Structure formats: structure tokens, C-alpha cells
Amino acid sequence: MNTAVLSSTFFLTLLLAIGLFFFIRASVKERIEEIQLFTEETRESLLEKLQTYFDRRAYKVTASESDRLTFEGFVRPSWFLAIFLSVLAAIGLLSLALVFAYLFPAIGNFFIGLVIIAPLAGYFYWKGAGRVEQVLIKIETEATNKNRILVRGHRDELIQLKRTFPFATQ
């Protein structure tokens, strides 16, 4: 194999390994967002529905004021994602090890051993993804007799909330 092909293969494999590293690191990042929802339901029925919804999703009320609620719940990490990240890390490390083994044939078998650290990706995800999440809800009544609901929480939780309730967004 000529030097140009080998160096470009090494460079591309190294870029993919760097991308994989940042992908694994981003798997535990908090993705907090805020949305506004609008409804004409009464404040009492709205509070009751939201409380029931979050109770079913294993959230508990930690703070309650007249116009705002705070829910907390433990978000479990996903077995599938932990295994998936470990497999991706194994494939990425194997690819990098094969390129290194071709570049340095005298110690090539040492680089293949890098694959044994692949489960650390799943472990990293498992330790970082399991955490207590908060959902903050503030209800404001507007002059048009509509209730504006400000919800701040994890992006996935907000997506599920919008799917469950047919609130209008603006």
C-alpha cells in the first residue's frame, strides 16, 4: 500500500475516532429546554391533568406554589444505548487499531488490545445518564382567558408532553 493511501486512511480513521469520542461524551449531556403551551382549560383541571401525567411518569412534586409546580424524577439510563455505545466504541477502536497495526507492524498486536477498553464507553454512559431531572411548570392566565403554560425540562420529556396533550404552541 502506498504512503498516500495509508496516510489518508489513518487521517480519516483518526477523525472518525475523534467524532466517536465526542458522540459518546454527548450521550450524557443535559438537554434542558423551555416551551410555551396554550390552552383554554381551567387552571384547576389543568393542574390536575399535569399532576396525574407526571405521577404516571414517576415524577414527584417537590415544590408547589400558587402558579408554579416543580416535579423531580430519576431518569434511568438505557441498557440499549449503553450496549450500542460499547459496540460503536469497539468498532471504532478496532478500526483505529488496524490502521496502527499496519503502520507499526512490529507492535501491531498491542494496538488490537485497545478494543478491550470499549466497554468503558457503556460504563461512562451508564454512570452519567442516570440522574434526577426537574420539570418546572408555570401557569399564567392571560386576558383572553387562555392559560399559558411555561414548561422547562429535558427535551425528551417535553416532546412526550406535547404528544400526550393537545395544547396549542406558539
Disulfide bonds with the S-S distance in Angstrom:
none
